[in-house]
Amino acid sequence: MRKSVRNLAVLGAAATVVAGVTAVATADTGSGRTSTTQRDTFGHTKVRSGIPAGATRFTVTSPDVRDGGAIPATSFANTFGCTGENQQLRLQWSGAPKNTRSFAVSMQDVDAPTGSGFWHWTTWDIPAGEKSLGRTLPAGAVTGTNDSGASGYMGPCPPAGDITHRYKITVYALDTPSLGLPTTSTPAVAAFTRSSHILGYGRITATARR
């Protein structure tokens, strides 16, 4: 009898969890946000951010996209089935730590169905005196490869019909004037190298869907 009661309790708890997930999924879908059920399909696992817990947070904005907004079609990729103009997103920042010696920038699609996201853009050795980044890099800055294997910025191109993808566009304030990396460096190498030099960061999280 006790075993039966215990089994019923377990089944009841499981049903509650399932009902809760279903409710969240329904609510999210109704509001236009990505549902829990959709995300579970891709087996989402939280990974380390690569940013020290004590890093200072500063302000990053863009004339092309607001935080939480959709990336414009002109900044979508012009490859992998997308027909955008691949215009590099422009960034502006303020409030970085005073002892910053250089900046780095990255853009990662954290919802790409790869198990590790997809790095669309990584650049470093941006001089400490810069407060913005336009369509082209300032003198001295270095751009690495993206996850397609090409150099420089590659705009969003999520799979057609997939969930809404989130793109973390991050500016890092670093304690070194140079990471000493070649332009052939992969995003993973660049991220690993800069992780021990981060003084602060600012971020815009934008979205894209097809």
C-alpha positions in Angstrom: 0.0 0.0 0.0 2.8 2.4 0.9 4.5 1.6 -2.4 1.4 2.3 -4.3 0.9 5.7 -2.6 4.6 6.6 -3.2 4.2 5.7 -6.9 1.0 7.8 -7.2 2.9 10.7 -5.6 5.7 10.4 -8.1 3.3 10.2 -11.0 1.5 13.3 -9.6 4.7 15.2 -9.4 5.7 14.3 -12.9 2.2 15.3 -14.2 2.6 18.6 -12.5 6.0 19.2 -14.1 4.6 18.3 -17.6 1.6 20.4 -17.1 3.8 23.3 -16.0 6.0 22.9 -19.1 3.0 22.7 -21.4 1.5 25.9 -19.8 4.8 27.8 -20.2 5.1 26.6 -23.8 1.5 27.7 -24.5 2.0 31.1 -22.9 5.3 31.7 -24.7 3.8 30.7 -28.1 0.8 32.9 -27.6 3.0 35.9 -26.8 5.2 35.3 -29.9 8.2 34.2 -27.8 10.0 30.9 -28.3 8.3 28.1 -26.5 9.9 25.8 -23.9 8.9 22.8 -26.0 10.7 24.2 -29.0 13.8 24.8 -27.0 13.8 21.4 -25.4 13.7 19.8 -28.9 17.2 21.2 -29.5 18.5 20.0 -26.1 19.6 23.4 -24.9 22.5 23.3 -22.4 23.8 26.3 -20.6 27.5 26.9 -21.3 30.1 29.1 -19.6 29.9 32.7 -20.6 33.6 33.3 -20.9 33.2 36.5 -18.9 34.5 36.8 -15.3 31.8 37.2 -12.7 33.3 40.5 -11.4 33.5 42.2 -14.9 32.1 45.7 -15.1 29.0 46.2 -17.2 29.0 49.2 -19.6 26.6 50.5 -22.2 26.5 49.4 -25.8 24.0 50.7 -28.4 23.6 50.4 -32.2 22.1 52.7 -34.7 21.1 49.6 -36.6 19.3 47.5 -33.9 18.0 48.0 -30.4 18.5 45.6 -27.5 15.8 42.9 -27.9 15.0 44.1 -31.4 15.2 42.2 -34.8 18.3 42.5 -36.9 17.5 44.3 -40.1 17.4 42.4 -43.4 20.3 44.4 -44.8 22.5 42.9 -42.1 21.5 39.3 -42.8 24.0 37.0 -44.5 24.3 36.7 -48.3 25.1 33.0 -48.2 23.7 29.7 -46.9 20.4 30.5 -48.7 20.1 34.0 -47.3 20.0 37.1 -49.6 20.8 39.9 -47.3 23.5 42.5 -47.9 25.7 41.3 -45.0 26.2 44.8 -43.7 28.2 44.8 -40.5 26.3 46.1 -37.6 27.5 49.4 -36.2 28.2 49.8 -32.5 28.7 52.5 -30.0 29.7 52.2 -26.3 30.4 54.3 -23.2 31.3 53.7 -19.6 34.1 51.2 -20.1 36.7 50.9 -17.3 39.3 53.6 -17.3 42.2 51.2 -17.4 40.9 49.6 -20.6 43.8 49.1 -23.1 41.8 47.7 -26.0 38.4 46.4 -27.1 37.1 43.2 -28.7 33.8 42.4 -30.3 31.9 39.2 -31.0 28.5 38.1 -32.2 27.2 34.7 -31.4 23.9 32.9 -32.3 23.2 31.0 -29.1 20.3 29.2 -30.6 22.0 27.6 -33.6 21.4 23.8 -33.6 25.1 22.9 -33.3 25.6 22.2 -29.6 27.9 25.2 -29.3 26.1 28.1 -31.0 27.5 29.8 -34.1 30.0 32.6 -34.0 29.2 35.2 -36.7 31.8 37.8 -35.9 34.9 38.2 -33.8 37.4 41.1 -33.8 40.0 42.3 -31.4 42.8 44.8 -30.8 40.4 47.7 -31.3 42.4 50.7 -29.8 41.3 51.8 -26.3 40.5 55.3 -27.6 37.7 54.1 -29.8 34.1 54.6 -28.7 32.4 53.1 -31.8 32.7 50.6 -34.6 31.5 51.4 -38.1 31.2 49.3 -41.2 35.0 49.1 -41.4 37.6 48.4 -38.7 39.8 51.2 -37.3 43.6 51.1 -37.8 45.3 48.4 -35.7 42.1 46.3 -35.2 42.3 42.6 -36.2 39.4 40.5 -37.4 39.3 36.7 -37.1 37.4 34.0 -38.8 33.7 33.3 -38.2 32.2 29.8 -37.8 31.7 29.5 -41.6 35.5 29.7 -42.0 35.4 33.1 -43.6 37.0 36.3 -42.3 35.0 39.1 -40.8 31.3 39.7 -40.2 28.7 37.2 -41.3 25.1 38.2 -40.8 22.3 36.0 -39.4 20.9 33.2 -41.5 18.9 30.9 -39.2 17.3 27.8 -40.8 14.0 28.7 -42.5 11.0 27.9 -40.3 13.2 27.5 -37.2 12.7 29.1 -33.8 13.6 32.8 -33.3 17.4 32.9 -32.8 19.1 35.2 -30.3 22.3 36.9 -31.2 24.6 38.2 -28.4 26.6 41.1 -29.7 29.2 41.9 -27.2 31.9 44.5 -26.7 34.7 43.5 -24.3 37.0 45.9 -22.5 40.4 44.3 -22.2 43.5 44.9 -20.0 46.0 44.3 -22.9 46.6 46.4 -26.0 46.8 43.2 -28.1 45.8 39.6 -27.9 48.6 38.7 -30.2 46.5 36.4 -32.3 46.7 35.9 -36.1 43.8 36.7 -38.4 43.3 33.0 -39.0 42.3 32.5 -35.3 39.0 30.7 -34.8 36.3 32.2 -32.6 36.9 29.6 -29.9 40.6 30.5 -29.8 39.8 34.2 -29.7 37.2 33.7 -26.9 39.6 31.5 -24.9 42.4 34.1 -25.2 40.4 37.2 -24.3 38.7 35.5 -21.4 41.6 36.1 -19.1 41.9 39.8 -20.1 38.3 41.0 -19.7 37.8 44.0 -17.4 34.2 44.8 -18.5 31.7 44.2 -21.2 28.5 45.6 -22.8 26.0 43.7 -24.8 23.0 43.9 -27.2 20.9 40.8 -27.7 19.1 40.9 -31.0 16.9 38.4 -32.8 16.4 37.0 -36.3 14.0 34.5 -37.8 13.1 33.2 -41.3 
